[in-house]
Amino acid sequence: YCVEFRTESLSHHCALETRSYARWMQYLREGHTVCVACQPPAMNADTQRCSGDGHNADGDEILYWEAIGNSQCQGTWKKIRQLEHCSCPLVHSFIFT
């Protein structure tokens, strides 16, 4: 499954990322909708959920995220909805880890 979030805030460290494999961080923006897929091995075998997916969160709850590979690139987002069948666009798509 996938979860759509609206990015509420992010640290300035995301825009400073220059390593080629992590340049995607430069394109994160407040107010953008991002789509995050929950796949094995991030998925818990018992609950069939990914940690941090906002399962019990309502639309006004602030949730926290951190980019893998640059722990200083972090921020907050709000859950918009969960999609059972992922149709994430190629841009602004991520995977829970």
Beta strands, then each sheet from edge to edge (+ up, - down):
strand 1: 2-10
strand 2: 33-37
strand 3: 63-66
strand 4: 74-83
strand 5: 93-95
sheet 1: 3+ 4- 1+ 2- 5-
end
